[in-house]
Amino acid sequence: MAATKKTDSGYKPRLQKDYEDRIRKLLAEELGLKNVHEIPQLDKIVLNMGVGDSTQDSRKAQQAADDLTLIAGQKAVVTRAKKSIAAFKVRENMPLGCKVTLRKKKMYEFMDRLVNIALPRVRDFRGLSPRSFDGNGNYAMGLKEHIVFPEINFDKIEKATGMDIIICTTAKTDAHAKALLKAMNLPLRER
């Protein structure tokens, strides 16, 4: 029996369409770029949850992975300790957290939900720090509670854990990456 491959060739996420139709042209003019391949774009988004409580209860890392799978729409991988550290009560191969890397359509869908749904739900939100660029065009941010995503059911969560979100771009400089993220409506505050 031959395996059938499900394709959704005509579907494009809203943010991806916006990037192709409007943002790409805007960035080319704003940054003075002539070559189409120089225009910065999203490369990948990495989501990471470190679960410190997993040293006492190894099921916590799996619960975090299940939550991260719901948020990302893609299966999360449980991360394990590479070596033992007695001071932290960590043994080799002990589950410590989880991560997932999003690319292409899922990346654009997540970015859209992050900007339009999750960040407005953060308590006392005043914008993201413009200092979180790494010098190579990538942006890292952290959320204190993963429950700001609507996929997570408040009633089933024992303890809200934080998560790291790293947005990797093809930009060579932080200024180009900042222009890209601002065009995608990421709420970066002014210094």
Rosetta blueprint (number, residue, H / E / L):
1 M L
2 A L
3 A L
4 T L
5 K L
6 K L
7 T L
8 D L
9 S L
10 G L
11 Y L
12 K L
13 P L
14 R H
15 L H
16 Q H
17 K H
18 D H
19 Y H
20 E H
21 D H
22 R H
23 I H
24 R H
25 K H
26 L H
27 L H
28 A H
29 E H
30 E H
31 L H
32 G L
33 L L
34 K L
35 N L
36 V H
37 H H
38 E H
39 I L
40 P L
41 Q L
42 L E
43 D E
44 K E
45 I E
46 V E
47 L E
48 N E
49 M E
50 G E
51 V L
52 G H
53 D H
54 S H
55 T H
56 Q L
57 D L
58 S L
59 R H
60 K H
61 A H
62 Q H
63 Q H
64 A H
65 A H
66 D H
67 D H
68 L H
69 T H
70 L H
71 I H
72 A H
73 G L
74 Q L
75 K L
76 A L
77 V E
78 V E
79 T E
80 R E
81 A L
82 K L
83 K L
84 S L
85 I E
86 A H
87 A H
88 F H
89 K L
90 V E
91 R L
92 E L
93 N L
94 M L
95 P E
96 L E
97 G E
98 C E
99 K E
100 V E
101 T E
102 L E
103 R L
104 K H
105 K H
106 K H
107 M H
108 Y H
109 E H
110 F H
111 M H
112 D H
113 R H
114 L H
115 V H
116 N H
117 I H
118 A H
119 L H
120 P H
121 R H
122 V L
123 R L
124 D L
125 F L
126 R L
127 G L
128 L E
129 S L
130 P L
131 R L
132 S L
133 F E
134 D L
135 G L
136 N L
137 G L
138 N L
139 Y E
140 A E
141 M E
142 G E
143 L E
144 K L
145 E L
146 H H
147 I H
148 V H
149 F L
150 P L
151 E L
152 I L
153 N L
154 F H
155 D H
156 K H
157 I L
158 E L
159 K L
160 A L
161 T L
162 G L
163 M E
164 D E
165 I E
166 I E
167 I E
168 C E
169 T E
170 T L
171 A L
172 K L
173 T L
174 D H
175 A H
176 H H
177 A H
178 K H
179 A H
180 L H
181 L H
182 K H
183 A H
184 M L
185 N L
186 L L
187 P L
188 L E
189 R L
190 E L
191 R L
